[in-house]
């Protein structure tokens, strides 16, 4: 870059040389003024070794051009700016202080040339051209001044002004030190190679703003920026940081540089219509002033403003009359410092000291609202049109004349306010930065210098601007207050911001209360808030403002995206069943663990209700009661049989089978108890196997009985002599049937046993504890064998039902088997159509119903005869020995066999 600048400068010098030759051949002067700039300021250049230039906004604006005048003229300024005037005086004070010091630039005195930038680019450029040329003319590239060389420029105030002037000064690599221009683009050394500054870049301020917003929990932010480089680049970085933090911009507006009431009204209307109550203002106090009047005029309150460093401590804005609208403002300010001797220097000002000092005269007239005698210097002029809240005026001259006896001590304005010396301190540091760079250059030893070839040095009497830039770019010095200032490769410094809050004191004035600090370097940053310092909030409740597009979704809901809107604007959707959100503002709902389900509020997972048929339920208790009752009935029947075991009816058709049948009914009835209560693996295996074994024993006993009845029936229909079926064979049928069932059950339990299963598909909110039967094939095989026994029993007894016995047991068994089949055939659809514990209840009901059916049909008639009709319980009647003509006593199947001389009886009597 340095070689490029050198080539550019060489080309310009050649051009100037040719111009000089051409002008030399003519009779006209070689230096012709093309026009005069209307520049005002302070100059002290005689008898000084070096000159330091400075540009400060002593006025806040220029007077609009008169369109009727066609010839372009240099604009005049208006709107005296006390803050800029203090900065100007601070530079003069600092230069005088350096000249009095012996440890820096010994035997060298500095002069100054200060211009009023009027806070406009045009006047700043005029001042820059005057620095480069040495005269007030529109011709750059050649400095005609015969005075001391210009070492560098301090300024030019606002970022937009520094950007414009630095582009021109950068062409010549002319050193420029900024004191208030924080725009991040100035860190670009490709565009601004000769610019350094003692104020931090807005890159850090934008980061600080986002950290502050995050600290207070705001997510919906409005932004307003000045329509210049300072506002545009500052908001650009702020938006980038906001996006990284997943926060949202509610609106983004700009304040016009040239007063425009319609545009300001549109910005105010946007604020009114927005739900954002926290607004970032990236602008200078001068640009902000008309906007403040518009806010006051519309009575907009209940807003929290986040201020940039350019206006947070400005007394132009921080006025008691604006406090209802801007009270509670929080902003970032550059470090403050006390400057020894400055107060006395600022008070040492009076128009009588220099009658030609129009700036001091205007200051005096503006401060005391009087007219200095014999002076035509205007003050309080305002050529802006349609100014909200203000009367339009061209020139305001007071009828009261200044006496010169007015006392500055009686004034209360920014110029004499020593409490917030922040940018003022930067002005002092900027002048010292240039002075220390010159001092370093003056101490160079030949042969050890930084310039190649030869390690040469530059000398204060005759040096090029780029040579001084070498020392500025590596500058590191200690300021008057002890702070270390070190410029990095981009010409920037690091440090910290004070976080200030506007509060009203007891005297009714605005105080800037420090509530925290933001420390930063290039690699890290830290927001530190004071714990014991209260913050004033300009809200109805005086509490932290609530600035959101949509209120944070409560627990139990999640964010739903609104198409085409920022991520901070969303709908709150209730979590689906089985999903919860425990924290406010959740983006997604978490799925509950399989054993858990969402509660009614959907903000927590609770254990699912575990459902099984319990003993403590009415249904379970009823079924248990029925099971035990049925078992007791069977026991009672057994007791009857035991007591009357010698009677013919108890001995009929194999007494042992009857006892086994009663035992099997007790087993099946009590098996129901295994189906009730919380299922376990052992109970799951026991219930089906026990039931299958109980039914196999029951049905095999019935089969043994029915085969005997079937054979009796065949005998009654045949004339062939048959041998009666032996009781042993009946018992063998039972044994083989039970063994086969046992083998099937054993294989079932060994290969694919039943186990507990958590059924979560039937009902989401419940866990149905049930038994997974393992293999359906095995289960069908086990109960299929029982069904086979039942079918054989039914067929054989159905055939034998027409035996003409006094007591035909075949009919009773037939009815019992019919009940058995009806129950279990009905069970299948009922079982498949129910869920949960009712499924188990249906199965228990089928067990009980079938068991009670067999009990009632098989044993109830016998018990009736044994207990209530004992006369019929005789060998003659049961064995069929009575005469057939005695109608009072009917024949049994045994008697039929007797008369046919057949030895077979339907009821085999045990001895």
C-alpha positions in Angstrom: 0.0 0.0 0.0 2.9 2.4 0.8 4.4 1.9 -2.7 1.0 2.7 -4.2 0.7 5.8 -2.2 4.2 6.9 -3.2 3.4 6.3 -6.8 0.3 8.4 -6.5 2.1 11.2 -4.8 4.9 11.2 -7.4 2.4 11.4 -10.2 0.7 14.4 -8.5 4.0 16.1 -8.1 4.8 15.7 -11.8 1.4 17.2 -12.6 2.0 20.1 -10.3 5.4 20.7 -11.8 4.0 20.9 -15.3 1.2 23.2 -14.1 3.9 25.5 -12.5 5.8 25.6 -15.8 2.7 26.5 -17.8 1.7 29.2 -15.3 5.3 30.5 -15.3 5.2 31.2 -19.0 2.2 33.5 -18.6 2.0 36.9 -17.0 -0.6 35.8 -14.5 0.5 34.8 -10.9 1.4 31.1 -10.4 -1.0 30.6 -7.5 -4.5 31.7 -8.5 -7.3 31.5 -5.9 -10.3 29.7 -7.4 -12.6 30.7 -4.5 -12.7 31.4 -0.9 -13.9 29.1 1.9 -16.0 30.6 4.6 -14.0 28.9 7.4 -13.9 29.9 11.0 -11.7 28.6 13.9 -8.5 29.4 15.7 -5.0 29.7 14.3 -1.8 29.9 16.2 1.0 29.2 13.7 3.7 31.9 14.0 7.0 31.1 15.7 6.2 27.4 16.0 8.1 24.4 14.7 5.1 22.3 13.8 1.4 22.8 13.3 -1.3 20.4 14.4 -4.6 20.7 12.6 -8.0 20.2 14.2 -11.6 20.1 13.1 -14.4 20.4 15.6 -18.2 20.9 15.3 -18.4 24.4 16.9 -21.7 24.7 15.0 -24.3 22.0 14.5 -25.4 22.7 10.9 -25.0 24.9 7.8 -27.6 27.4 6.6 -29.5 26.0 3.6 -28.4 27.5 0.3 -30.4 30.2 -1.3 -31.7 28.7 -4.6 -31.9 32.1 -6.2 -28.1 32.4 -6.1 -26.6 30.4 -9.0 -23.0 31.0 -8.1 -21.8 28.4 -5.6 -20.6 29.9 -2.4 -19.2 28.4 0.8 -22.1 27.8 3.2 -22.4 29.6 6.5 -23.0 27.8 9.8 -25.5 28.2 12.6 -26.6 26.5 15.8 -23.8 27.1 18.3 -22.7 23.8 19.8 -21.2 24.3 23.3 -19.9 20.8 23.4 -17.8 21.2 20.3 -16.6 24.6 21.5 -15.3 22.8 24.7 -13.5 20.3 22.6 -11.9 23.1 20.6 -10.7 24.8 23.7 -9.4 21.4 25.1 -7.2 21.0 22.0 -5.7 24.5 22.5 -5.2 23.8 26.2 -3.5 20.5 25.4 -1.1 22.0 22.8 -0.2 24.7 25.3 0.4 22.0 28.0 2.7 20.0 25.7 4.7 23.1 24.8 5.3 23.7 28.5 6.6 20.2 29.1 10.3 19.4 28.8 10.0 15.6 28.6 8.2 15.6 25.3 9.3 17.4 22.2 12.0 19.4 23.9 13.0 22.6 22.1 10.0 22.1 19.8 6.9 24.1 20.0 3.6 23.2 18.5 1.1 25.5 16.9 -2.5 24.8 15.8 -4.9 25.5 13.1 -8.5 24.6 14.0 -11.5 24.8 11.7 -15.2 24.6 12.4 -16.6 21.5 10.7 -20.2 22.6 11.4 -21.0 18.9 11.7 -21.3 18.7 7.9 -19.3 16.9 5.3 -19.0 19.9 3.1 -17.4 22.1 5.7 -15.1 19.3 6.8 -13.9 18.9 3.3 -13.3 22.6 3.0 -11.2 22.4 6.1 -9.3 19.4 4.8 -8.5 21.1 1.5 -7.3 24.1 3.5 -5.0 21.9 5.5 -3.6 20.3 2.3 -3.1 23.6 0.4 -2.3 26.0 3.2 -4.8 28.5 1.8 -8.5 28.9 1.6 -8.8 27.7 -2.0 -10.3 24.9 -4.0 -7.0 23.6 -5.3 -5.5 20.6 -3.6 -2.1 18.9 -4.3 0.1 21.9 -3.4 0.6 23.6 -0.1 1.3 27.3 -0.7 1.7 28.2 2.9 5.1 29.4 3.9 4.5 28.7 7.6 5.4 25.8 9.7 4.7 22.3 8.3 1.4 20.6 9.2 2.2 17.5 11.2 -1.3 15.9 11.3 -5.0 16.5 11.8 -7.1 15.9 14.9 -10.7 15.2 13.9 -13.0 15.6 12.2 -15.6 14.8 14.9 -18.5 12.6 13.7 -17.8 9.3 11.9 -19.3 10.5 8.6 -17.0 13.6 8.6 -13.9 11.5 9.4 -14.8 9.0 6.6 -15.0 11.8 4.1 -11.9 13.7 5.2 -9.8 10.5 5.7 -10.5 9.4 2.1 -8.8 12.7 1.0 -6.1 12.8 3.6 -5.4 9.1 2.9 -4.4 9.9 -0.6 -1.4 11.7 0.8 -0.9 9.3 3.7 -1.5 12.4 5.9 -1.8 11.4 9.6 -5.3 11.9 11.1 -6.2 11.0 14.7 -9.8 10.6 15.6 -11.3 11.5 18.9 -15.0 10.8 18.4 -15.4 8.8 15.2 -16.2 5.2 16.3 -17.5 3.9 13.0 -16.2 0.4 12.3 -15.4 1.0 8.7 -12.6 3.3 9.7 -10.7 0.3 10.9 -10.2 -0.7 7.2 -6.7 0.3 6.5 -7.1 -0.4 2.8 -9.6 2.5 2.6 -8.2 4.6 5.3 -4.5 4.0 5.6 -3.7 7.2 7.5 -6.4 7.1 10.1 -6.0 6.1 13.7 -8.1 6.9 16.7 -8.2 7.0 20.5 -11.9 6.0 20.7 -13.0 2.3 20.4 -14.6 0.9 17.4 -18.4 0.5 17.2 -17.8 -3.2 16.7 -17.3 -3.5 20.4 -20.2 -1.1 21.2 -22.6 -3.1 19.2 -21.5 -6.3 21.0 -21.9 -4.5 24.3 -25.5 -3.5 23.4 -26.4 -7.0 22.5 -24.9 -8.3 25.8 -26.9 -5.7 27.7 -30.1 -6.7 25.9 -29.5 -10.4 26.7 -28.8 -9.5 30.3 -32.2 -7.9 30.8 -34.0 -10.6 28.8 -35.3 -8.4 25.9 -35.8 -10.1 22.6 -37.9 -7.7 20.5 -35.8 -4.6 19.7 -36.4 -1.5 17.5 -33.5 0.3 15.9 -33.1 3.9 14.8 -30.0 5.2 13.2 -28.7 8.4 11.7 -28.6 8.5 8.0 -24.8 8.6 7.8 -21.9 6.2 8.1 -22.0 6.2 11.9 -25.6 5.1 12.1 -25.6 2.8 9.1 -22.4 0.8 10.0 -23.2 0.8 13.7 -26.7 -0.7 13.2 -25.3 -3.1 10.6 -22.9 -4.6 13.1 -25.6 -4.5 15.8 -28.0 -6.5 13.6 -25.3 -9.1 12.9 -24.8 -9.5 16.6 -28.5 -9.6 17.3 -28.9 -12.4 14.7 -26.1 -14.4 16.3 -27.9 -14.1 19.7 -31.2 -15.3 18.2 -32.9 -12.0 19.0 -35.1 -10.1 16.7 -35.4 -6.6 15.1 -38.9 -5.2 15.3 -38.3 -2.3 13.0 -35.3 -0.4 11.6 -35.7 3.3 10.8 -33.3 6.2 10.0 -33.2 9.8 11.1 -32.6 12.2 8.2 -29.4 14.3 8.3 -31.3 17.3 6.9 -34.4 18.1 8.9 -37.5 16.6 7.3 -40.7 16.7 9.5 -42.5 14.1 7.3 -39.8 11.6 7.6 -39.5 12.1 11.4 -43.3 11.8 11.8 -43.1 8.5 9.9 -40.5 7.2 12.3 -42.5 8.2 15.3 -45.6 6.5 13.8 -43.6 3.3 13.4 -42.6 3.5 17.1 -46.3 4.0 18.1 -47.4 0.9 16.1 -44.7 -1.4 17.3 -44.9 -3.6 20.3 -41.2 -3.2 20.9 -40.6 -1.1 24.0 -36.8 -1.2 23.8 -35.2 0.9 21.1 -31.6 1.3 20.1 -30.6 4.8 19.0 -27.4 4.9 16.9 -27.0 8.6 16.2 -25.2 11.8 17.4 -26.9 14.2 19.7 -27.1 16.8 17.0 -28.9 14.6 14.6 -31.1 13.3 17.4 -32.3 16.7 18.6 -35.1 17.1 16.0 -36.3 13.6 16.7 -36.5 14.3 20.4 -38.8 17.2 19.7 -41.0 15.0 17.6 -41.2 12.4 20.4 -42.1 15.1 22.9 -44.7 16.6 20.5 -46.4 13.2 20.1 -46.1 12.4 23.9 -44.5 9.0 23.4 -43.6 7.5 26.8 -43.1 4.0 28.2 -40.1 3.3 26.0 -36.6 2.3 27.0 -33.9 3.8 24.9 -30.4 2.3 24.4 -28.0 5.1 23.6 -24.8 5.0 21.7 -21.8 6.8 23.1 -22.4 9.8 20.8 -25.4 11.1 22.8 -25.6 9.2 26.2 -24.0 12.1 28.1 -25.1 15.0 25.8 -26.8 17.8 27.7 -28.4 18.8 24.5 -30.7 15.8 25.0 -30.4 15.1 28.7 -32.7 17.9 29.8 -35.4 17.7 32.5 -38.1 18.6 30.1 -37.3 15.5 28.0 -37.1 13.2 31.0 -40.7 12.0 30.8 -39.9 10.6 27.3 -36.2 9.6 27.6 -35.8 9.0 31.4 -34.3 5.7 32.2 -32.2 5.7 29.0 -29.3 3.2 29.3 -26.2 3.7 27.2 -22.5 3.3 26.8 -20.0 6.0 27.4 -16.3 6.1 26.8 -14.2 6.4 29.9 -14.3 9.7 31.7 -11.4 11.5 33.3 -10.6 14.7 35.2 -8.3 17.0 33.3 -6.2 19.2 35.5 -6.2 22.9 34.6 -9.0 22.6 32.0 -11.7 24.2 34.1 -9.7 27.3 34.7 -8.7 27.5 31.0 -12.4 27.2 29.9 -13.4 30.0 32.2 -10.6 32.2 30.8 -12.7 33.3 27.8 -14.2 36.8 27.1 -15.1 38.6 23.9 -13.1 41.7 25.0 -9.8 39.8 24.7 -10.1 39.6 20.9 -12.7 41.8 19.2 -12.1 39.8 16.0 -12.9 36.5 17.7 -16.4 36.0 16.3 -16.7 32.5 17.8 -16.2 33.7 21.3 -18.6 36.6 20.7 -21.2 34.2 19.5 -20.6 31.9 22.4 -21.1 34.8 24.8 -24.2 36.0 23.1 -25.7 32.5 23.0 -24.8 31.7 26.6 -26.2 34.9 28.1 -28.9 35.6 25.5 -27.6 39.1 24.8 -26.1 41.1 21.9 -22.5 42.1 22.1 -22.2 45.9 21.4 -21.1 46.9 18.0 -21.2 43.3 16.8 -23.1 41.9 13.8 -22.5 38.3 14.8 -25.9 36.5 14.7 -26.8 33.8 17.2 -29.7 31.5 17.9 -30.4 31.5 14.1 -32.5 28.6 12.8 -33.3 28.4 9.1 -34.9 25.0 9.3 -38.4 24.9 8.0 -41.5 23.5 9.8 -39.5 22.6 12.9 -41.7 20.7 15.3 -42.3 22.4 18.6 -40.3 25.5 17.7 -41.1 28.8 16.1 -39.3 29.4 12.8 -36.8 32.1 12.9 -34.0 33.5 10.6 -32.0 35.7 13.0 -32.7 36.1 16.7 -31.0 39.2 18.1 -31.7 40.1 21.6 -32.8 43.6 22.6 -30.6 43.2 25.6 -27.0 44.2 25.1 -24.2 42.3 26.8 -22.3 44.3 29.4 -19.2 42.1 29.6 -19.9 41.8 33.3 -21.8 38.5 32.9 -20.3 35.7 35.0 -19.6 32.3 33.5 -20.0 30.8 37.0 -23.7 31.5 36.7 -24.0 29.4 33.5 -25.3 25.9 33.4 -24.4 24.5 30.1 -22.3 21.8 28.5 -19.3 24.0 27.9 -18.5 24.4 31.6 -19.7 20.9 32.7 -16.7 19.1 34.1 -18.6 16.0 35.3 -18.6 14.1 32.0 -15.2 14.7 30.4 -15.3 11.7 28.0 -15.0 12.8 24.4 -13.1 15.8 25.8 -10.6 13.4 27.4 -10.3 11.7 24.0 -9.4 15.1 22.4 -6.6 15.5 24.9 -5.4 11.9 24.2 -5.6 12.5 20.4 -3.3 15.5 20.6 -0.9 13.6 22.9 -0.9 10.7 20.4 0.3 12.9 17.7 2.8 14.6 20.0 4.2 11.3 21.2 4.6 10.1 17.6 6.5 13.2 16.8 8.6 12.8 19.9 9.5 9.2 19.0 10.5 10.4 15.5 12.7 13.1 16.9 14.6 10.6 19.1 15.5 8.4 16.1 19.3 7.6 15.8 20.7 7.6 12.3 21.5 4.1 11.2 19.0 2.7 13.6 15.9 4.2 12.0 12.9 2.3 10.6 13.2 3.3 7.0 14.9 1.2 4.3 17.4 1.2 2.8 20.0 2.1 5.3 17.8 2.3 8.4 17.5 6.0 8.0 15.6 8.4 10.1 13.1 11.2 9.4 13.5 14.7 10.9 11.0 17.1 12.3 12.3 19.9 10.1 11.5 18.0 6.9 9.6 14.8 7.0 7.0 13.1 4.8 3.5 12.4 6.2 3.9 8.6 5.7 7.0 8.7 7.8 5.1 9.9 10.8 2.5 7.3 10.2 5.0 4.6 11.0 5.3 5.9 14.6 1.5 6.4 14.9 0.8 2.8 13.9 3.1 1.4 16.6 2.3 4.0 19.2 1.9 3.0 22.8 1.8 5.6 25.6 0.4 6.3 29.1 -2.3 9.0 29.2 -2.4 11.7 31.8 -4.8 9.7 34.0 -2.5 6.6 34.0 -4.5 4.6 31.4 -2.4 2.7 28.8 -3.2 3.5 25.2 -1.9 1.2 22.5 -2.9 1.4 18.9 -3.3 -1.9 17.1 -2.6 -2.7 13.4 -6.0 -1.2 12.5 -5.3 2.0 14.4 -7.9 1.1 17.1 -7.7 0.9 20.9 -9.4 -1.4 23.4 -10.6 -0.7 26.9 -14.0 -0.5 28.4 -17.4 1.4 28.3 -19.2 2.8 31.3 -22.9 1.8 31.3 -25.0 4.8 32.3 -28.6 5.2 33.3 -30.5 8.5 33.2 -32.0 9.3 36.5 -33.6 12.5 37.9 -31.9 13.9 41.0 -33.5 15.8 43.9 -32.7 19.1 42.2 -34.8 18.1 39.1 -31.7 17.6 36.9 -30.7 14.5 34.9 -27.9 12.5 36.4 -25.8 9.9 34.5 -25.7 7.1 37.1 -23.1 4.4 36.4 -24.7 1.0 36.7 -22.0 -1.2 35.2 -19.1 -1.6 32.9 -18.3 -3.5 29.7 -14.7 -4.5 29.4 -13.3 -5.9 26.1 -10.3 -6.9 24.2 -10.1 -8.3 20.7 -10.5 -11.8 22.0 -12.9 -11.6 24.9 -15.4 -9.3 26.6 -17.3 -9.1 29.9 -20.4 -7.3 31.0 -20.2 -6.3 34.7 -23.4 -4.9 36.3 -23.3 -3.2 39.7 -25.4 -5.2 42.2 -26.1 -2.4 44.6 -27.1 0.3 42.1 -30.7 0.7 41.3 -31.8 1.3 37.7 -34.6 3.7 36.8 -37.1 2.3 34.3 -39.3 4.6 32.4 -42.4 2.3 32.7 -45.7 2.6 34.4 -44.7 0.1 37.0 -41.1 1.3 37.2 -40.0 -2.3 36.6 -37.9 -3.8 33.9 -39.7 -3.3 30.5 -41.2 -6.2 28.7 -40.2 -6.1 25.1 -41.3 -9.2 23.1 -43.2 -9.9 19.9 -44.9 -12.8 21.5 -44.9 -13.6 25.2 -42.7 -16.5 26.2 -44.5 -19.8 25.7 -45.5 -21.3 29.1 -44.4 -24.8 30.1 -46.7 -27.2 28.4 -46.5 -25.4 25.1 -43.9 -25.0 22.3 -43.1 -22.4 19.8 -44.8 -22.6 16.4 -43.2 -20.7 13.6 -45.2 -18.0 11.8 -44.3 -18.0 8.2 -42.7 -14.8 6.9 -42.2 -13.3 10.4 -39.1 -13.1 12.7 -38.3 -16.0 14.9 -39.3 -14.0 18.0 -42.9 -13.9 16.6 -44.5 -17.3 17.1 -47.6 -19.1 18.2 -47.7 -21.2 21.4 -48.9 -24.7 20.6 -49.9 -27.1 23.2 -47.7 -30.2 23.4 -49.1 -33.4 22.0 -50.2 -36.1 24.3 -47.2 -37.9 25.8 -45.0 -34.9 25.2 -44.0 -32.1 27.7 -42.1 -28.8 27.8 -40.8 -28.1 31.3 -39.2 -24.7 30.7 -40.8 -21.5 29.3 -40.0 -20.8 25.7 -39.3 -24.3 24.6 -38.9 -24.9 20.9 -39.8 -28.5 21.0 -41.7 -30.7 23.3 -39.9 -33.7 24.8 -41.4 -37.1 24.5 -42.0 -38.8 27.9 -40.3 -42.1 28.7 -42.4 -45.1 27.8 -43.4 -45.6 31.5 -44.5 -42.0 31.8 -47.2 -39.8 30.3 -47.8 -36.1 30.2 -49.9 -34.5 32.9 -52.9 -32.3 32.2 -50.7 -29.2 32.0 -48.2 -30.9 29.7 -45.4 -29.5 31.8 -44.2 -32.7 33.4 -44.1 -36.4 32.8 -45.9 -38.5 35.4 -45.9 -42.2 35.9 -48.5 -43.9 33.8 -51.4 -45.5 35.7 -50.6 -49.2 35.8 -53.8 -51.1 35.2 -54.5 -54.7 36.2 -57.4 -56.4 37.8 -56.6 -56.0 41.5 -58.0 -57.6 44.6 -59.0 -54.2 46.0 -61.4 -53.4 43.1 -65.1 -54.2 43.2 -64.8 -56.3 40.1 -61.8 -58.2 41.4 -63.2 -58.7 44.8 -66.4 -60.0 43.3 -64.6 -62.5 41.2 -62.4 -63.6 44.1 -65.5 -64.1 46.2 -67.2 -66.2 43.5 -64.0 -68.3 43.0 -63.7 -69.0 46.7 -67.4 -69.6 47.0 -67.3 -72.1 44.1 -64.4 -73.9 45.6 -66.2 -74.1 49.0 -69.3 -75.5 47.2 -67.1 -78.2 45.6 -65.6 -78.9 49.0 -69.1 -79.2 50.4 -70.0 -81.6 47.6 -66.8 -83.6 48.4 -67.8 -83.7 52.0 -71.2 -85.0 51.1 -69.6 -87.7 48.9 -67.2 -88.6 51.7 -70.0 -88.9 54.2 -72.2 -90.9 51.8 -69.4 -92.7 50.1 -71.0 -96.1 50.9 -74.3 -95.3 49.2 -75.0 -96.7 45.8 -75.3 -93.3 44.1 -71.9 -92.1 45.5 -70.3 -95.3 44.3 -72.1 -95.3 40.9 -70.0 -94.8 37.8 -66.6 -94.8 39.6 -66.5 -93.0 42.8 -62.8 -92.2 42.5 -63.4 -90.4 39.2 -66.0 -88.3 41.0 -63.5 -87.3 43.6 -60.9 -86.5 40.9 -63.6 -84.4 39.1 -64.3 -82.5 42.2 -60.6 -81.9 42.7 -60.3 -80.6 39.2 -63.2 -78.2 39.7 -61.5 -76.9 42.8 -58.3 -76.3 40.8 -60.1 -74.5 37.9 -62.1 -72.4 40.3 -59.1 -71.4 42.4 -57.1 -70.8 39.2 -59.1 -67.6 38.8 -57.1 -66.2 41.7 -54.0 -66.4 39.7 -55.6 -64.1 37.1 -56.3 -61.4 39.7 -53.7 -59.1 41.1 -50.5 -57.7 39.7 -49.1 -60.2 37.1 -45.6 -61.5 37.5 -43.7 -63.9 35.3 -44.4 -66.8 37.6 -48.1 -66.0 37.8 -48.3 -65.7 34.0 -46.8 -69.2 33.6 -48.8 -70.6 36.4 -52.3 -69.3 35.4 -52.5 -70.8 31.9 -50.8 -74.1 32.8 -52.8 -74.6 35.9 -56.0 -73.8 34.1 -55.1 -76.2 31.2 -54.1 -79.0 33.7 -57.3 -78.4 35.7 -59.5 -78.6 32.6 -57.6 -81.6 31.3 -58.2 -83.5 34.6 -61.8 -82.4 34.7 -62.6 -83.3 31.1 -60.7 -86.6 31.2 -62.7 -87.6 34.2 -65.9 -86.7 32.4 -64.6 -88.6 29.4 -64.0 -91.7 31.5 -67.6 -91.4 32.8 -69.1 -90.8 29.4 -67.3 -93.7 27.8 -68.9 -96.0 30.4 -72.3 -94.5 29.8 -71.7 -94.8 26.0 -70.9 -98.4 26.3 -74.0 -99.0 28.5 -76.1 -97.4 25.9 -74.6 -99.7 23.2 -75.4 -102.7 25.4 -79.0 -101.5 25.9 -79.4 -101.4 22.1 -77.6 -104.7 21.4 -78.5 -108.3 22.1 -74.9 -109.3 22.2 -73.4 -109.9 25.6 -70.7 -107.4 26.5 -68.3 -107.3 29.3 -68.5 -104.1 31.5 -65.7 -101.5 31.3 -63.4 -101.9 34.2 -62.8 -98.9 36.5 -59.1 -99.3 35.9 -59.6 -98.4 32.3 -61.4 -95.2 33.2 -58.6 -94.2 35.4 -56.1 -95.0 32.7 -57.9 -92.6 30.4 -57.6 -89.9 32.9 -53.9 -90.7 33.5 -53.0 -90.7 29.8 -55.0 -87.5 29.2 -53.2 -85.7 32.1 -49.8 -87.0 31.0 -50.4 -85.7 27.4 -51.5 -82.3 28.8 -48.5 -82.2 31.1 -46.1 -82.9 28.2 -47.6 -80.1 26.2 -47.5 -77.7 29.2 -43.9 -78.6 29.9 -42.9 -78.0 26.3 -44.8 -74.7 26.5 -43.1 -73.5 29.6 -39.6 -74.6 28.5 -39.6 -73.3 25.0 -41.7 -70.2 24.9 -43.1 -69.4 28.4 -45.5 -66.6 29.1 -44.2 -63.5 30.7 -45.3 -60.1 32.0 -45.9 -57.6 29.2 -46.5 -53.8 29.5 -49.2 -53.1 27.0 -48.9 -49.4 26.0 -50.6 -49.6 22.7 -54.2 -50.1 23.9 -54.3 -46.9 26.0 -51.6 -44.1 25.9 -52.3 -42.9 29.4 -52.1 -46.3 31.0 -49.7 -49.2 31.2 -51.8 -52.4 31.1 -49.9 -55.1 32.9 -50.8 -58.3 31.2 -49.3 -61.6 30.3 -47.8 -62.1 27.0 -48.7 -65.7 26.3 -45.5 -66.4 24.5 -46.4 -68.7 21.6 -49.9 -68.7 20.4 -49.2 -72.1 18.7 -48.3 -73.7 22.0 -51.2 -72.1 23.8 -53.6 -73.4 21.1 -52.1 -76.8 21.4 -52.5 -76.9 25.2 -56.1 -75.8 25.2 -56.8 -77.5 21.9 -56.2 -80.8 23.7 -58.7 -79.7 26.3 -61.1 -78.9 23.6 -60.5 -82.3 22.1 -61.4 -84.0 25.4 -64.4 -81.8 25.8 -65.6 -82.7 22.3 -65.2 -86.5 22.9 -67.0 -86.2 26.2 -69.9 -84.3 24.6 -70.2 -86.8 21.7 -70.2 -89.9 23.9 -72.5 -88.5 26.5 -74.8 -87.1 23.9 -75.3 -90.5 22.4 -76.0 -92.0 25.9 -78.5 -89.3 27.0 -81.5 -91.5 26.2 -80.7 -94.3 28.6 -83.9 -95.2 30.5 -82.3 -94.9 33.9 -83.9 -93.9 37.1 -81.0 -91.5 37.3 -79.6 -90.9 33.9 -76.2 -89.2 34.5 -75.6 -88.9 30.7 -78.3 -86.2 30.5 -76.7 -84.2 33.2 -73.2 -84.4 31.7 -74.7 -83.5 28.3 -76.2 -80.3 29.8 -72.9 -79.6 31.6 -70.9 -80.0 28.4 -73.4 -77.8 26.5 -72.9 -75.1 29.1 -69.2 -75.5 28.8 -69.2 -75.1 25.0 -71.6 -72.2 25.1 -69.5 -70.4 27.7 -66.2 -70.8 25.9 -67.6 -70.2 22.4 -69.1 -66.9 23.7 -65.8 -66.1 25.4 -63.8 -65.8 22.2 -65.5 -62.7 20.7 -66.0 -61.2 24.2 -62.3 -61.6 25.0 -61.1 -60.1 21.7 -63.4 -57.1 22.0 -62.3 -56.0 25.4 -59.1 -54.3 26.7 -57.1 -54.1 29.8 -58.3 -55.6 33.0 -61.7 -56.3 31.6 -60.1 -58.8 29.3 -58.9 -60.7 32.3 -62.3 -60.4 33.9 -63.9 -61.9 30.8 -61.6 -64.9 31.0 -62.2 -65.4 34.7 -65.9 -65.2 34.1 -65.6 -67.9 31.5 -63.6 -70.1 33.9 -66.1 -69.6 36.7 -69.2 -70.0 34.4 -67.9 -73.2 32.9 -66.8 -74.6 36.3 -70.1 -73.7 37.9 -71.9 -75.2 34.9 -70.2 -78.5 35.2 -70.6 -78.5 39.0 -74.3 -77.8 38.8 -75.1 -80.2 36.0 -73.0 -83.1 37.2 -73.2 -83.0 41.0 -76.3 -81.0 41.9 -78.8 -83.8 40.9 -76.8 -86.4 42.8 -76.5 -84.2 45.9 -80.2 -83.6 45.7 -81.0 -87.3 45.8 -78.4 -88.1 48.4 -79.5 -85.3 50.8 -83.2 -84.8 50.0 -84.3 -88.1 48.4 -82.4 -90.8 50.3 -85.1 -93.4 49.5 -84.0 -93.3 46.0 -80.4 -93.9 46.9 -80.7 -97.7 47.2 -79.0 -100.6 45.5 -82.2 -101.7 44.0 -83.1 -98.4 42.4 -79.5 -97.4 41.5 -78.6 -100.9 40.5 -81.9 -101.5 38.6 -83.2 -104.5 40.8 -86.9 -103.5 41.2 -89.7 -104.9 39.1 -90.4 -103.1 36.0 -94.1 -103.0 36.8 -93.6 -100.9 39.8 -94.1 -97.5 38.3 -93.3 -95.8 41.5 -89.7 -96.8 41.1 -88.4 -96.3 37.6 -85.8 -98.5 36.2 -82.2 -97.6 35.7 -79.9 -98.5 32.9 -78.6 -101.2 35.2 -82.0 -102.8 35.6 -82.5 -102.8 31.8 -79.3 -104.7 31.5 -80.5 -107.2 34.1 -83.7 -108.1 32.4 -81.9 -108.7 29.2 -79.6 -111.0 31.1 -76.8 -108.7 30.4 -74.2 -108.1 33.1 -73.4 -104.6 32.1 -74.7 -101.7 34.2 -74.7 -98.0 33.5 -73.4 -97.4 36.9 -70.6 -99.6 38.0 -70.9 -100.2 41.7 -67.7 -100.2 43.7 -67.4 -102.8 46.4 
